[in-house]
């Protein structure tokens, strides 16, 4: 896979293979978060909105409440777990390649879940050496947090 994006480190450009957004959505509509059909629909639409290619999906409704699911995309995955009783959803948006921007999926889901507050951190995965020839043996790097 070709490295995507880059970030400046010590006046050098460092490339990475993927962007992994860890998002938290607060004060969401509990009726949406407890509806597996809607959660699946919105997660699939979020994948398409960011330019991803959907490969497969799996969603499950827990009793007495909550939905978990994953959308496998050619570029990686989107995953969710909801706590409707708290109006809360935890979402992973992991994309590789330049054609997908996980922040687009984040903004889309924020609207669809009617979230009054949301936060995310972006982890750059597969940090490359400065020449782009090898993956560095160090943890991912957090590039943004909002």
Secondary structure by P-SEA (a helix, b strand, c coil): ccccbbbbcccbbbbbcbbbbbcccccccccccccaaaaaaaaaaaaaaaccccccbbbbbcccbbbbbbbbcccccccccccccccbbbbbbbbccccccaaaaaaaaaaaaccccccccccccccccccccccccccccccccc
